[in-house]
Amino acid sequence: MLSPEQLDALAHDLESHRVERKASFKAVKSDVEEAICAFSNDLAGEGKPGVVIIGADDLSGAPTGLQVTDELLRQLSDIRSAGNILPPPMMTVYRATLDGQHVVVVEVEPSLDPPVRLRGRVCIRVGPRRGTATRDEERILNERRRAGDRPFDARTVRGTTLDDVNLDRWRQEYLPLAVDEDTLIENDRPLGHQLASLHLTGDDGLPSATLILTYGREPRRFLPGAYVQFVRYDGTTETDAVIDHKELNGTVPDVLRALHELMRINVRRELDPNAVSHIERDDYPLPALQQIAGNALMHRSYEVWAPVRVYWYSDRVEIESPGGLYGRVNEANFGERGATDYRNPTLAAALKVLGFVQSFGMGIPIARKRCADNGNPPPEFKFSPSHVLCIVRAPA
């Protein structure tokens, strides 16, 4: 957090590659989002935070009398988890005082995994001006990454080559969604550069775990735990008869699609005993199950060989994800707004691009609401160092 002296100096100095002032904040967030994305990329390579001061005049830096409300702070904080900036930026938002009046300060840390994109565009800052990175500037950002600093999903997978990736499908399906149309039209970037700029290959040009998980020809060959085990029991325990058993293999997007369909088939309609009139309802809210399943595949540890397990009993559905809670998420804040962290940030970004994630950090709140709307008890969560278990129970 900036000291009062530091804030005063930044507010009244000239705008630069580290500072941007905004007189107000509008509902259209593009300017602030662009600044956050550009500061995350830190093209100058100084390794220092970029600062957006909202409520200070663009030219003079004098406070404009902006009304700083909790809602304004929330809207700005939500930029981090909205999924428009990928990988998600490291930023803090807080109220501060400038010349006796309130302003909002957004501090943005340089990303450890550039280039960072806003809706498919690599935003940078050259002096006081924002812009889009050229091919050479993207190359500089790519080269700044260090393999040792990367999470598992951004590291290369031993034994793989690009021959193990369905690149035709990637070009047709993923690339147009991940990179904005103008950039695709104006640039003739080679394949290797395109993959690297989207964090899908390592410095050696070999596939990352995310690329294998999303477009690999045989993901499980290299990541043995990359599948889902589905079992439906005719009762409430594992000793009861098995009605159905499946192993869902393939890329994470394909497995999610298959699992969503399998869940749809297994959800049953029943009469609502609490309704005055003849009303049917599902025994489980499908959107809640889909959100929980998506979280399980997105946040699980792919370093272990255990699958995601979906056990469907007569009175409940259990979804178990390998790997405990990660980063700043703990049992006390799990599922709360803003309490998000990413074991697999590159995979999360890819699933956002492909439409499986609407907004980061909203999966559990959505699941809770859907259960309540359908008359189911709230989802239960049990945590251990090795896994996270979610239990969705049938209505009473």
C-alpha positions as CSV (number, residue, x, y, z in Angstrom):
1,M,0.0,0.0,0.0
2,L,1.3,3.4,-0.9
3,S,2.3,5.9,1.8
4,P,0.5,9.3,1.7
5,E,3.8,10.8,0.5
6,Q,4.2,8.3,-2.4
7,L,0.6,8.8,-3.4
8,D,1.0,12.5,-3.5
9,A,4.1,12.3,-5.6
10,L,2.5,9.9,-8.1
11,A,-0.7,12.0,-8.3
12,H,1.0,15.3,-9.1
13,D,3.9,14.0,-11.3
14,L,3.5,13.4,-15.0
15,E,1.8,10.2,-16.1
16,S,4.3,7.5,-17.0
17,H,4.6,3.8,-17.8
18,R,3.9,3.2,-14.1
19,V,1.1,5.7,-13.3
20,E,-2.3,6.5,-14.8
21,R,-4.9,8.9,-13.4
22,K,-8.7,8.7,-14.0
23,A,-11.0,11.5,-13.0
24,S,-13.9,9.1,-12.5
25,F,-14.9,5.5,-13.0
26,K,-17.5,4.6,-15.6
27,A,-19.5,1.4,-15.9
28,V,-17.6,0.7,-19.1
29,K,-14.3,-0.6,-17.6
30,S,-12.2,-0.7,-20.8
31,D,-9.8,2.1,-19.9
32,V,-9.1,0.8,-16.4
33,E,-8.9,-2.8,-17.7
34,E,-6.4,-1.8,-20.3
35,A,-4.3,0.0,-17.8
36,I,-4.3,-3.0,-15.4
37,C,-3.4,-5.4,-18.3
38,A,-0.6,-3.0,-19.4
39,F,0.8,-2.7,-15.9
40,S,0.7,-6.5,-15.5
41,N,2.9,-6.9,-18.7
42,D,5.4,-4.3,-17.4
43,L,7.1,-4.0,-20.8
44,A,9.8,-1.7,-19.3
45,G,10.8,-4.7,-17.1
46,E,11.3,-2.6,-13.9
47,G,9.5,-5.2,-11.8
48,K,7.7,-2.4,-9.9
49,P,3.9,-2.1,-9.4
50,G,1.8,0.1,-11.8
51,V,-0.7,2.4,-10.2
52,V,-4.1,3.6,-11.3
53,I,-5.5,6.5,-9.3
54,I,-9.2,7.0,-9.8
55,G,-10.6,10.3,-8.6
56,A,-7.6,12.4,-9.7
57,D,-7.6,14.8,-12.6
58,D,-5.8,13.4,-15.6
59,L,-3.6,16.5,-16.1
60,S,-3.2,18.2,-12.7
61,G,-3.6,15.2,-10.4
62,A,-5.9,17.2,-8.2
63,P,-8.7,15.2,-6.5
64,T,-12.1,15.5,-8.3
65,G,-14.3,14.8,-5.3
66,L,-15.1,11.2,-6.4
67,Q,-17.6,9.5,-4.1
68,V,-15.8,6.3,-3.1
69,T,-18.4,3.7,-2.1
70,D,-18.1,0.0,-1.2
71,E,-19.9,-0.8,-4.5
72,L,-17.2,1.1,-6.4
73,L,-14.4,-0.8,-4.6
74,R,-16.2,-4.0,-5.3
75,Q,-16.6,-3.3,-9.0
76,L,-12.9,-2.5,-9.4
77,S,-11.9,-5.6,-7.4
78,D,-14.1,-7.8,-9.6
79,I,-12.0,-6.9,-12.6
80,R,-9.5,-9.4,-11.3
81,S,-11.9,-12.3,-11.4
82,A,-14.1,-11.4,-14.3
83,G,-12.0,-13.4,-16.7
84,N,-11.4,-10.7,-19.3
85,I,-7.7,-10.3,-18.3
86,L,-5.8,-13.6,-18.6
87,P,-3.8,-14.8,-16.7
88,P,-5.7,-13.0,-13.9
89,P,-3.8,-9.9,-12.7
90,M,-2.2,-9.6,-9.2
91,M,-3.8,-6.4,-7.9
92,T,-5.0,-4.6,-4.8
93,V,-7.8,-2.0,-4.6
94,Y,-8.2,0.4,-1.7
95,R,-9.5,3.8,-0.6
96,A,-6.9,6.5,0.1
97,T,-6.8,10.2,0.9
98,L,-5.3,12.8,-1.5
99,D,-5.3,16.5,-0.6
100,G,-8.0,15.8,2.0
101,Q,-10.3,14.0,-0.4
102,H,-11.0,10.3,-1.1
103,V,-9.6,8.5,-4.2
104,V,-9.3,4.9,-5.2
105,V,-5.9,3.3,-5.7
106,V,-5.4,0.2,-7.8
107,E,-1.9,-1.3,-7.5
108,V,-1.0,-3.9,-10.1
109,E,2.0,-6.2,-9.7
110,P,4.0,-7.2,-12.8
111,S,2.9,-10.7,-13.9
112,L,5.2,-13.6,-13.4
113,D,3.8,-15.2,-16.5
114,P,3.5,-12.6,-19.3
115,P,2.2,-11.8,-21.8
116,V,-1.1,-10.9,-20.2
117,R,-4.1,-10.4,-22.5
118,L,-7.3,-8.3,-22.3
119,R,-9.9,-10.0,-24.5
120,G,-7.2,-11.5,-26.6
121,R,-5.1,-8.4,-26.9
122,V,-1.7,-7.8,-25.3
123,C,-1.9,-4.3,-23.8
124,I,1.3,-2.5,-23.0
125,R,2.3,1.0,-21.8
126,V,5.0,3.1,-23.4
127,G,5.5,6.2,-21.4
128,P,2.0,7.6,-20.6
129,R,0.4,5.9,-23.6
130,R,-1.4,2.6,-23.8
131,G,-1.2,0.4,-26.9
132,T,-1.1,-3.1,-28.2
133,A,2.2,-5.1,-28.3
134,T,3.9,-5.6,-31.6
135,R,5.3,-9.0,-32.5
136,D,8.8,-8.1,-31.2
137,E,7.3,-6.7,-27.9
138,E,5.4,-10.0,-27.4
139,R,8.6,-11.8,-28.0
140,I,10.3,-9.8,-25.2
141,L,7.4,-10.6,-22.8
142,N,7.6,-14.3,-23.8
143,E,11.3,-14.4,-23.1
144,R,10.9,-12.9,-19.7
145,R,9.1,-15.9,-18.3
146,R,11.2,-18.4,-16.3
147,A,10.3,-22.0,-16.4
148,G,11.2,-22.5,-12.7
149,D,8.6,-19.9,-11.7
150,R,5.8,-21.5,-13.6
151,P,3.0,-23.6,-12.1
152,F,2.7,-27.2,-13.1
153,D,0.1,-26.6,-15.8
154,A,2.4,-24.1,-17.6
155,R,5.5,-26.4,-17.6
156,T,6.4,-28.7,-20.4
157,V,5.3,-32.4,-20.2
158,R,8.3,-34.8,-20.4
159,G,8.2,-37.0,-23.4
160,T,5.8,-34.9,-25.5
161,T,6.2,-33.1,-28.8
162,L,3.9,-31.0,-30.9
163,D,3.0,-34.2,-32.8
164,D,1.1,-35.2,-29.6
165,V,-1.2,-32.2,-30.1
166,N,-4.2,-31.8,-32.4
167,L,-2.9,-28.5,-33.8
168,D,-5.5,-28.3,-36.6
169,R,-8.3,-28.4,-34.0
170,W,-6.4,-25.9,-31.9
171,R,-6.1,-23.4,-34.8
172,Q,-9.8,-23.8,-35.8
173,E,-11.3,-23.8,-32.3
174,Y,-9.1,-22.1,-29.8
175,L,-6.9,-19.5,-31.6
176,P,-9.8,-17.4,-32.9
177,L,-11.3,-17.2,-29.4
178,A,-8.0,-16.5,-27.6
179,V,-6.6,-13.7,-29.9
180,D,-8.6,-10.7,-31.1
181,E,-9.5,-10.7,-34.8
182,D,-7.4,-7.6,-35.6
183,T,-4.3,-9.1,-34.2
184,L,-4.9,-12.3,-36.2
185,I,-5.4,-10.4,-39.4
186,E,-2.4,-8.0,-39.1
187,N,0.2,-10.5,-37.8
188,D,1.9,-13.4,-39.5
189,R,3.2,-14.9,-36.4
190,P,4.6,-18.5,-36.8
191,L,2.9,-21.3,-34.9
192,G,5.6,-21.5,-32.3
193,H,5.2,-17.9,-31.4
194,Q,1.4,-18.1,-31.2
195,L,1.6,-21.1,-28.8
196,A,4.3,-19.4,-26.7
197,S,2.4,-16.1,-26.4
198,L,-0.7,-18.0,-25.1
199,H,1.5,-19.8,-22.5
200,L,1.0,-23.2,-24.2
201,T,4.6,-24.1,-24.8
202,G,7.8,-23.8,-22.8
203,D,11.1,-22.1,-23.7
204,D,12.0,-25.3,-25.6
205,G,8.9,-25.1,-27.8
206,L,7.4,-28.3,-26.3
207,P,3.8,-28.6,-25.2
208,S,2.8,-27.4,-21.7
209,A,0.5,-29.5,-19.5
210,T,-2.3,-27.1,-20.4
211,L,-1.8,-27.7,-24.1
212,I,-1.8,-31.5,-23.6
213,L,-4.9,-31.3,-21.3
214,T,-6.9,-29.2,-23.8
215,Y,-5.7,-30.4,-27.2
216,G,-3.6,-33.4,-26.6
217,R,-4.3,-36.5,-28.7
218,E,-3.9,-38.8,-25.7
219,P,-3.7,-36.7,-22.5
220,R,-3.8,-39.7,-20.2
221,R,-0.8,-41.2,-21.8
222,F,1.4,-38.4,-20.3
223,L,-0.8,-37.3,-17.3
224,P,-2.2,-40.6,-16.0
225,G,-4.7,-39.0,-13.6
226,A,-6.4,-36.9,-16.3
227,Y,-9.7,-38.7,-16.4
228,V,-13.0,-38.9,-14.6
229,Q,-14.4,-42.1,-12.9
230,F,-18.2,-42.1,-12.7
231,V,-20.1,-44.7,-10.7
232,R,-23.8,-44.8,-10.0
233,Y,-25.0,-47.0,-7.1
234,D,-28.4,-48.5,-6.4
235,G,-28.3,-47.4,-2.8
236,T,-26.4,-45.2,-0.3
237,T,-23.1,-47.1,0.1
238,E,-20.3,-48.4,-2.1
239,T,-21.4,-51.9,-1.3
240,D,-24.7,-51.5,-3.1
241,A,-25.2,-52.7,-6.7
242,V,-23.5,-50.7,-9.4
243,I,-26.0,-49.3,-11.9
244,D,-23.5,-47.6,-14.2
245,H,-19.8,-47.2,-14.4
246,K,-17.8,-45.2,-16.9
247,E,-14.3,-43.8,-17.3
248,L,-14.3,-40.5,-19.2
249,N,-11.0,-40.0,-21.1
250,G,-9.8,-37.3,-23.5
251,T,-9.1,-33.6,-23.3
252,V,-10.5,-31.7,-20.3
253,P,-13.0,-29.8,-22.6
254,D,-14.2,-33.1,-24.1
255,V,-14.4,-34.8,-20.7
256,L,-16.4,-31.9,-19.3
257,R,-18.9,-32.1,-22.2
258,A,-19.3,-35.9,-21.7
259,L,-19.7,-35.5,-17.9
260,H,-22.3,-32.7,-18.4
261,E,-24.3,-35.0,-20.6
262,L,-23.9,-38.0,-18.3
263,M,-25.1,-35.9,-15.4
264,R,-28.1,-34.7,-17.5
265,I,-29.1,-38.3,-18.2
266,N,-28.9,-39.3,-14.5
267,V,-30.9,-36.3,-13.1
268,R,-34.5,-37.4,-12.5
269,R,-37.7,-35.5,-12.4
270,E,-39.9,-36.0,-9.4
271,L,-43.0,-34.4,-7.8
272,D,-42.2,-31.5,-5.4
273,P,-43.9,-32.5,-2.1
274,N,-43.8,-28.9,-0.8
275,A,-45.7,-27.5,-3.8
276,V,-49.4,-26.7,-3.5
277,S,-50.1,-27.7,-7.2
278,H,-48.7,-30.5,-9.3
279,I,-45.1,-29.4,-9.9
280,E,-42.2,-31.5,-10.9
281,R,-38.6,-30.7,-10.2
282,D,-35.2,-32.3,-10.7
283,D,-33.8,-34.3,-7.9
284,Y,-30.5,-32.4,-8.4
285,P,-30.0,-29.0,-10.1
286,L,-27.9,-29.7,-13.1
287,P,-26.2,-26.3,-13.3
288,A,-24.9,-26.8,-9.7
289,L,-23.4,-30.2,-10.5
290,Q,-21.8,-28.8,-13.7
291,Q,-20.2,-25.9,-11.8
292,I,-18.8,-28.2,-9.1
293,A,-17.5,-30.7,-11.7
294,G,-15.9,-27.8,-13.7
295,N,-14.2,-26.6,-10.5
296,A,-13.0,-30.2,-9.8
297,L,-11.3,-30.5,-13.2
298,M,-10.0,-27.0,-13.3
299,H,-8.5,-26.8,-9.8
300,R,-7.3,-30.4,-9.2
301,S,-3.7,-31.5,-9.1
302,Y,-2.6,-33.1,-12.3
303,E,0.7,-34.2,-10.7
304,V,-1.0,-37.2,-9.1
305,W,-2.4,-40.3,-10.8
306,A,-5.8,-40.2,-9.0
307,P,-8.9,-39.3,-11.2
308,V,-11.7,-36.9,-10.4
309,R,-14.4,-39.2,-8.9
310,V,-18.1,-38.8,-9.3
311,Y,-20.1,-41.2,-7.1
312,W,-23.9,-41.0,-7.6
313,Y,-25.9,-42.6,-4.8
314,S,-29.6,-42.8,-4.3
315,D,-29.6,-39.9,-1.8
316,R,-26.6,-37.8,-2.8
317,V,-23.9,-37.1,-5.4
318,E,-20.2,-36.9,-4.3
319,I,-17.6,-35.2,-6.4
320,E,-14.0,-35.7,-5.3
321,S,-11.1,-33.6,-6.7
322,P,-7.4,-34.7,-6.1
323,G,-5.3,-32.1,-4.4
324,G,-6.2,-30.0,-1.3
325,L,-7.0,-26.3,-1.1
326,Y,-4.5,-24.1,-2.8
327,G,-2.8,-20.8,-2.1
328,R,-4.8,-18.2,-0.1
329,V,-8.0,-20.3,-0.2
330,N,-8.7,-22.0,3.1
331,E,-11.6,-23.7,4.8
332,A,-12.8,-20.4,6.3
333,N,-13.0,-18.3,3.1
334,F,-13.7,-21.1,0.6
335,G,-16.4,-20.1,-1.9
336,E,-16.5,-16.5,-0.8
337,R,-16.3,-13.6,-3.2
338,G,-12.7,-12.6,-3.9
339,A,-11.3,-15.7,-2.2
340,T,-9.8,-17.2,-5.3
341,D,-6.4,-18.7,-6.2
342,Y,-5.3,-20.9,-9.0
343,R,-3.3,-24.1,-8.9
344,N,-3.7,-24.2,-12.7
345,P,-3.9,-20.6,-13.9
346,T,-3.1,-21.4,-17.5
347,L,-5.7,-24.2,-17.7
348,A,-8.3,-21.9,-16.0
349,A,-7.6,-19.3,-18.6
350,A,-8.0,-21.8,-21.4
351,L,-11.3,-23.0,-20.0
352,K,-12.5,-19.4,-19.8
353,V,-11.6,-18.9,-23.4
354,L,-13.5,-22.0,-24.4
355,G,-16.6,-20.8,-22.5
356,F,-16.6,-23.3,-19.6
357,V,-16.0,-20.5,-17.1
358,Q,-18.1,-17.3,-17.1
359,S,-16.5,-15.5,-14.2
360,F,-13.7,-16.7,-11.9
361,G,-14.6,-17.4,-8.3
362,M,-18.3,-17.7,-9.0
363,G,-18.7,-21.5,-9.4
364,I,-19.4,-22.3,-5.7
365,P,-21.7,-19.3,-5.2
366,I,-23.7,-20.4,-8.3
367,A,-23.9,-24.0,-7.1
368,R,-25.1,-22.9,-3.7
369,K,-27.8,-20.7,-5.2
370,R,-29.0,-23.3,-7.6
371,C,-29.3,-25.9,-4.8
372,A,-31.3,-23.4,-2.7
373,D,-33.6,-22.6,-5.6
374,N,-34.2,-26.3,-6.3
375,G,-34.9,-27.2,-2.6
376,N,-31.7,-29.1,-2.1
377,P,-29.6,-28.6,1.1
378,P,-26.5,-26.5,0.6
379,P,-23.5,-28.3,-0.9
380,E,-21.2,-29.8,1.8
381,F,-17.4,-29.6,1.5
382,K,-14.8,-31.7,3.2
383,F,-11.2,-30.9,3.0
384,S,-8.0,-32.8,3.4
385,P,-4.4,-32.3,2.2
386,S,-5.0,-34.8,-0.6
387,H,-8.4,-34.0,-1.9
388,V,-11.5,-31.8,-1.8
389,L,-14.9,-33.6,-1.5
390,C,-18.2,-32.0,-2.4
391,I,-21.5,-33.6,-1.4
392,V,-24.8,-32.5,-3.0
393,R,-27.8,-34.1,-1.2
394,A,-31.2,-34.8,-2.6
395,P,-34.1,-32.7,-1.4
396,A,-35.6,-33.8,1.9
